[in-house]
Amino acid sequence: MIGGIQGLAVLHYDTPHFDIVQPGQFVLCAVSGARIDLEDLKYWSAEFQEAYRGPEEATRSFLQHRGPDFR
């Protein structure tokens, strides 16, 4: 059990897949903190090693990391 959360998986995010470092049932969205079951995980960043609930959270994280003026 990592971080006191039963069932939390630890993943290494790559493109276009992820590797399971420590088995579990879910990960947490880096932006919202929402639980994402592994079978529902479709958005992540290999660069930032983060999981996202959906495209809105992925975009928000990218803009936070890169800034709104990124080109």
Secondary structure as the mmCIF struct_conf table of DSSP 4:
data_model
#
loop_
_struct_conf.conf_type_id
_struct_conf.id
_struct_conf.beg_label_comp_id
_struct_conf.beg_label_asym_id
_struct_conf.beg_label_seq_id
_struct_conf.end_label_comp_id
_struct_conf.end_label_asym_id
_struct_conf.end_label_seq_id
TURN_TY1_P TURN_TY1_P1 GLY A 3 GLY A 4
TURN_TY1_P TURN_TY1_P2 GLN A 6 GLY A 7
STRN STRN1 LEU A 8 LEU A 8
STRN STRN2 VAL A 10 TYR A 13
BEND BEND1 THR A 15 PRO A 16
STRN STRN3 PHE A 18 GLN A 22
BEND BEND2 GLN A 25 GLN A 25
STRN STRN4 PHE A 26 LEU A 28
TURN_TY1_P TURN_TY1_P3 ALA A 30 SER A 32
STRN STRN5 ARG A 35 ASP A 37
HELX_RH_3T_P HELX_RH_3T_P1 LEU A 38 ASP A 40
STRN STRN6 TYR A 43 SER A 45
TURN_TY1_P TURN_TY1_P4 ALA A 46 GLN A 49
STRN STRN7 GLU A 50 TYR A 52
BEND BEND3 ARG A 53 GLY A 54
HELX_RH_AL_P HELX_RH_AL_P1 PRO A 55 ARG A 66
TURN_TY1_P TURN_TY1_P5 PRO A 68 ASP A 69
#
